[in-house]
Amino acid sequence: MSDSLIEDYAELHAVLDRIVERTSDACSELEVAELAIIHEHAVRKMGSIGLQRILDVSDREAYRAVQCVKLDEFVGQRLRITNPRKRLRQVTQLTEMHAMTGEKLPPHCPETADAMADGDLTHEHVDAVLDVMAMVPSATPPEMRDLAEEQLAEIAGHHSPREITRAGARIVSHLDPDGDLPDERDRARNRSLSLGAQDTLGMSKLMSTLDPTTRALFEVLLAAWAKPGMNNPDDDQSPEGGADDEGIDAEQVKAAADRDCRTQAQRNHDAFHALLCAAADGGLYGASHRGLPPHIIVSITEAQLRERAGIGHTTTGTDLPMSEIVKLAARAQMYLAVFDDHTGEPLYFGRAKRLASQSQRFVKFAEYGGCSKPGCPRPFSHTEAHHAEQDWADGGKTDITDLAPACGPHNRAVHDGPGGWRTEKIPDGPDRGKYGWIANGTTDPPRTNHLHRPDRILDDTAPPQPEWSEIEHALELILAEHTSAPEPPDPVIIRVIDYRAPISG
């Protein structure tokens, strides 16, 4: 059976190779149009079969056989699917899952599953249907829910995903014309807040569905902090906090409001920014997170500092332009890590200490920027200190030269068994000195992660190293330009740590 299925896929690829080599030049216009329709029909049927293949991998945990720790890692990295969570949602809703007792259960959305298997729906159509079904109130009777799914599948077979969403809104309103059905479960199920990726300007979209109480609290914030003239980053005379706070001069607020050219949306953004700054400066994030202070921690090079240009990288995975880094360093209780000349702090612990120190975490952030496992998108704030030279349980040391950052799942993926990984130091090339990952049972060269620090592989030649006095002078010039700003509640903390030269404790 296994050999037969593999042979079927080999035959399919052979047919595809033949199709690639042929052209439609001899076909009529009608035949050319029919070919495009037939092709899209085949692609959609293959999409349905692909969901079953993913379910097979999940049922047998076959992702471990190709050195993946979790199913979503397999879907995102090995299958290179853009949105693994949405694809896995399709698997759970459109395939016959197994019950705890072993028998197969029918799909949650059987009509949609059949329509996709027939080649009528794309993955985008299915996502639109499932988005509507997620809005159906929990108190809806099962027979009405099934009827709604059947109608959506019928609509999806003839309309675009956008039209499915519009029709779905009418279906949901028909199921609950008086608004009586939604309950606490529906609100809890649909609440969400997600941060999108940075675009070419470094901007990010914040997408959310707020429950009523969270919305009410957010409106209170906007009413108090987003008034004209308040919390304006473009006006150094703009009051901070709420307009009616103690110590706020009403005349100063009025004068700032007269100068305020921001839109309401921009004032909302700046109020939210001011709230986050107040929370960070007030210590509401706690004293530590994974061994580092819960503040903005930025890594830049000495060349960027001298030239005052370029992009800095934070432990949470954000890219910050140099102009923003300068403002943070001058005004707030932030950590600016200029990883160059060392401080002389002890970075070697041998077997005396298992957990990495804060200084060691700073150094590893500068060196890797995030999880060192190739392809892992986890930022440094989500990593642990992996004993990369030798596991702690096997006598490994907590020395700076023996550590590499790894997220929790990948840290545990280093073992001697099947599907595991081992880590080795890379001896040469642009990644020399870093730890690379090798899949067990292979002879591939060790590879490290370039997602977080792509600048480190652009040039194998290290630039000339400046004297510390040059860096110190550059810092003084930068900070001097911003000393006219109000004094922060606590002094700026600048950590300067060497990530290149070993330091004996």
N, C-alpha and C positions, 0 to 999 in steps of 0.2 A: 504493500500500500504506500509506504513512504517513498520507495524507489519510483513507483508509478507516478506519484504526485510531482516529484522532482523532475521526472522525465516530461511530464505535461508542461511544466514551466519552461523547461529547456526547449520544448517544441514551440511554445508560445513566443519565446525570444527569437527563435529561428524565423518564425512567421513575421515578427516585427522587423527583423533585419531585411527580409525580402521586401516588405512594404516600404521601408526607408529607401531602398535602392530604386524603386519604381516611381514614375511620375504620372500625373493625371492629364498630360498634354493631349492624349488621344480621346479623352472623354468629352462628352457634350456638357453644356452649361448645367443642364438638369442633373447629369451624373456627377458633376463636380460638387454641386450642392448636396446631393444625396450622400456622397462620400464623407463630407464634413459632418453630416447628421449621424451617419453610421459610426464614424470615429468617436464622436462625443458620447454616443450611446454605449460604446464599448468601454470608454474611460469610466463612465458612471458605474457600470456593472463591476469593473475591476475595483472601484472604490468600495463597493459592498463586500466583495471578497476580501479586500484588505482588512476590513474590520474583523472578519473571522480569523485572519492570520494573527492579528494582534491579540485576540482572545486566546488563541492557541498558545501564544508566547506567555500570556498571563497565567493561564491555568497550570502550566508546567514550569513556571518561573524560568523559562528558557533564556531570558535576558541575562541571567548570570553566566550562561555559557559563552557570551560575547563580552564579558567584563563590564557589565552594567549592573549597578547596585539596585536600581528601582526600575519599574516599568516605564514611568514617564521619562526617565533618562534614556532608555532604549528608544522610545518613540521620538524624542526630541533630537537626540544626537546620532543614533544609528540609522533611523528612518528619515531624519532631517525634516520632520513635520513642523511647520511654523508654530502652531498652537497645540502642544501635546494634550493639554487639559480638555480642550474642546473635542479632540479626536477620541480621547478615552471616554468622554461623556457619550459620544456616539456608540462606542463599543458597548457600554453598559445599558443603553436604551434600545439598541437595534439588534442585538445578538441574543442567542439563547444561552443565558448564563446557567451555571450549575448551582443548585440549592445545597445547603449544608449536608443533606442526606445523599447527595450525589445525582439526583435526577435533574434533567434539563427543564428549565423554566421558559415559558414563552417570552418574547421580547416585550419590554414595557410599551413600545410603540410599534405594534406589529404591522399596521398599514404603511407606515413610513418605511419600515424595513423592507416590506415587499416592493414598494415603489422604487426604492434604491436598487434592490436586486434586479428589478426589471429594466434598469437603465434610465429611469425617468428623473432621478434626482441626483444633484451633485452634493458634495459635502457642505457647500454653502446653503443649499436648500434645507438640508437636514438640520443644520445649526439654527436656521430661522424657525423651523418647526419646534425644535427643542426649547428655544428661548420662549416661545409662546406657551408651551406646555408648562414651563417652570412658573408662569404667572397664574396658572389655574389654581384657584383657592383649594386648600387642603380639604375643606368641608364639602367639596363637590362630590356628588354620588359617583361611584365607579362607572356606572353605565353612561352617565353624561360625560365623564372624562374620556371614555373610550370613543364616544360619538364625536367629541371635539377633535381628538387625534385623527379619526378617520376623515373628517372634513378638511383638516389641515393637510393631510397627505394628498387628498384629491386636488386641493388648491395648488399645492406645491408642484404637482405634475404638469401644470399649465401656466404657472406664473413665476415671476422673479422672486428672490428672497425678500426684497423690499415690500412687494405686494403681499407676501405671506405675513409679514409683520403687521401691515395695515389691516388685513382681514382677520388676523389673530386677535387684534385688539377688540374688534367687534364681537368676535366669538366669546372672549373672556367677559366682556360687558354683558352679553346675553346670558351667560351662565350665572351672573351675579348682578341683576339689574338694579337692586336696591342697595348694594354695597354692604350686605349683611354677612356674607360668607367669610371674608378674610378674618383671620384671628391671629393670635400671637405667634403661632407656628409659621404662618405665611410671612409675617414681618421678619421673624428671625431667619427664615430660609432665604429671603431675598436681600438682606442687608449686605453691603459690600463696599469696599474702598480699595482701589488698585492704582498704582503709580506706573504710568507708561514709560517707555524708553525715551532717552534724550534724543532730540532731533539735531539737525546740523547747526542750529543756533544754541544748542545746549538746553533748550526748553523741554518741559515734560508736561504731559496731560495727566490730570488727576481725575479719575473716573470713579463715581461713587453712587450708591443707592442708600440714602440715609433713612433710618427708622424715625418715627415722629419725634421722639425725645431728642435724638441727636440733631435733627434739623432745628428744633426749637433752641437748643443750646448754641448751635452755630449762628442762628439769627440774632441771639443775644450778643454774641461776639461782634457781629457785623454792625449791629446798632450802636455799640459802644466804641468800637475801635476803627470802624471804617467810615466815620464821619469826615466830611471835607476838611482838609488841613491836618488830620491826625495820621501819625505813623507814615509820613511821606519820605521815602528814602532819597528823593531828589531835592529835599529841602532840609538843610541842616538846622533850621530853626523850628522845624515841625515838632510839636509835642509827641511824646511816646505814651502808649497805654490808652486808657479811656478818656473821653473828653471831659467827663465829670469827676475824674479822680482828684483826690486831695493834692493840692500843690500845683494843679494845672491852671494857668492864667487864662481866663476867658478872652481877654483882648489878644493874647498871643494866638489862641486858637482861631479867632476871627481873622487876624492878619494872615495866618497860614492858609485859612480857607480861601481868602481872596486870591492867594497866589496859586492855589491848587488847580491844576489843569487835568487831573486824572479822571478817567471814566469811573463809574460805579464798580465795574468789574475789576479795574486796576486797584481801586481802594480796597475791595474785598481781598484781593491777593495780598496786598501789603499788610492788611490787618492779620491775616493768617500767618504771614511771615513774622510779624512782630510777636504774635502769640508763641510761636515755636522758639524764637530767640529768648523770650522771657522764661519759658519752661526750661530751656537748656541752662541759662544763667542762674536760675533759681534752684538747680540741682534736682529737678523733678524726675530726671531720667535715671537717677541712682548714682552710685559711686563708681561702678565699673561694669563693663560688658565684655565678656570673654578676655579679660586681662587688660583692657584698654579703657581710658576714660570715655564715657558716653557723650562725646562732643564731636564736632567736625575735626577730623584729623587728616591733614593734607600732605601728600608727598610731592615734592618738586625737586628739580635738579639745580645745582649751583649756577648753571648757564641760564636757566630760566629766571633765577633770582637776579643775576647781574643784568640781563637784558630786559627783565620785567615783561616777558612775553611768553606765551605758550599756555599749556593746560596742566593743571594739577589733578591728582587722582586721590579720592577719599577712600577710607576704609569701607564705606558702604557701597562703593561702586560708582559714585558720581564723578563726572569730569567738571572741574571748576576753572573758568578763565582766570588768568593772573590778576586782572583788575579786581575780581571778587575776592581773591585770596588776600590781596593787600588790605582790603577793607575789613575782612574778618580778623586779620592779624592785628590791625590797629585799634579796633573798637570793641571786640567781644572777647569773652572767655573761651578762646578756641586754642587748639593745638596745631601749630605749624611745624611740621617735621621737615627740616632741610637736611637730608641725609648726606652728610659729608664728613667733616672732621669729627672724630669720636670724642665722647665726653669722658671716657675713662671709667664709666660705670661697669661693674662686674657683669660679664655676659656668659661666663663659664661656670656651670654648677656641677658638672660630672654626674655622679649618682646621688648627690646630696639633695636634689630637688627634682620632682617629677614634672611639675607644671612650669611652663615658660614664664619668665618675668615680663614685666611691662616693657622694659627696654628691648628684650628679645623680640617681643611682638611688634614693636615699632620697626625694628630692623627687617623682620620678615615681611612686613607690609611694604617697605620700600623695595625689597628685592623681588617680590612676586605680585603684589597688588591684589591677590585673591587666592582662591583654591588652586593648588599647583597641578591638580589632575587635568590632563589635556582635555579641552572642550568644556570644562565645568564653568558655568556662569556665576557661581556663588561668590559674592564679594568677600573681602577680607573679614568684615565684621561677622560673617557666618562661619568662620573657620576655626579649627583647633590647631594646636602646635603638634604636628606629626613627627615622631622620632623616625626620621627618614633613613638615617644611616643604619640603625639597628633598633628594633622595637624595645620599648622600656622593659617589657616582660622578659626579654632575652638579654638584658644587660646593657641596653642602650643608654646613652648619656644625654642630659639636657644641656648640651653645648650649642652655641649659636651656629657652628659649622655643621651640626648634625640634624638641624630642624628644617622643616618645610611646612607651610600652611596647607591644611586639607579640611574640607567640610566634613561634618560628622559621618555621613554615609561613605564617603571615599576614604576617610581615615580607617574605618572598619573594613574597607574592601581590601586592605593590604594583609594578605595571609598566604599560606603555602598551598591551599586547596584549589580545586578547579574553579575557574571563573574569578580567581583573585589576581592581585597585582603585587609587584615588588617595586621598590624605589632605589635608584642608583644615582650617584653624582655624575653629572655630565662633564667629561674631561676637557672638551675643546669646543670651539665655535662660539657664536654669540651668546649661547646659554651656559657657557662654561662656569662651573662652580655651583650651578643650581641642581636641584634634584629632579630627575626625569622618571617617568613611569613606564613600566614594561609589563605586558600581560603575561601571566604564568603560562608556561608551555610554548612561548615564542622566543625567537632570537632577534626580535626587532630592537633597534637602538633606543635608548631611553629618550622620551619626549616630555617636555614640560608645557605649561599652559601659557599661551600668548594672548589670550583674550583680554587680560587685565593690564598688561604692560607691553603693547605692541611696539612702543618706541625702542624697547631694549634689543629688538632683533633687527632694527634697520641698519645698524652699523656695528661691525665686529670690532672696530677700533675704538678704544676708550679715549675720550677727549682729554687734553692736558688738564691736570688738576690744579685749581687756583690755590693760592695761599688763603688761610683762614681770615687774614686781615681783609682781603678783598670781599669775602662774604659778609663779614661783620660790618664793613663800611656800607655795603649795599643794603643791609637790613636797616642801618641807621638812617640812610637817605629815604628809604621807603616809609619807615615809621614816622619820620620827622614831618613828612608832608601831611600826615593825618592826625597830628597831635592837637589840632584845633578842635577835634571832635570831643564830645563830652567824655569824661573819664569813665571807664567801665567799673562795675562794682568790685571786680577782682582784677589783678594784673594779668596781662597777656602772658601766656606760657609758651615759650618756644623751645622745642626739644631739638637738639642737633646731634645726630647719631651717625656713626660711620657704618655703612653696610658693606664696605669692601675689605677693610683690613681687620684681621682677627685681633682680639683684645684679650690679654691674659688678665684674669680677675685679681 
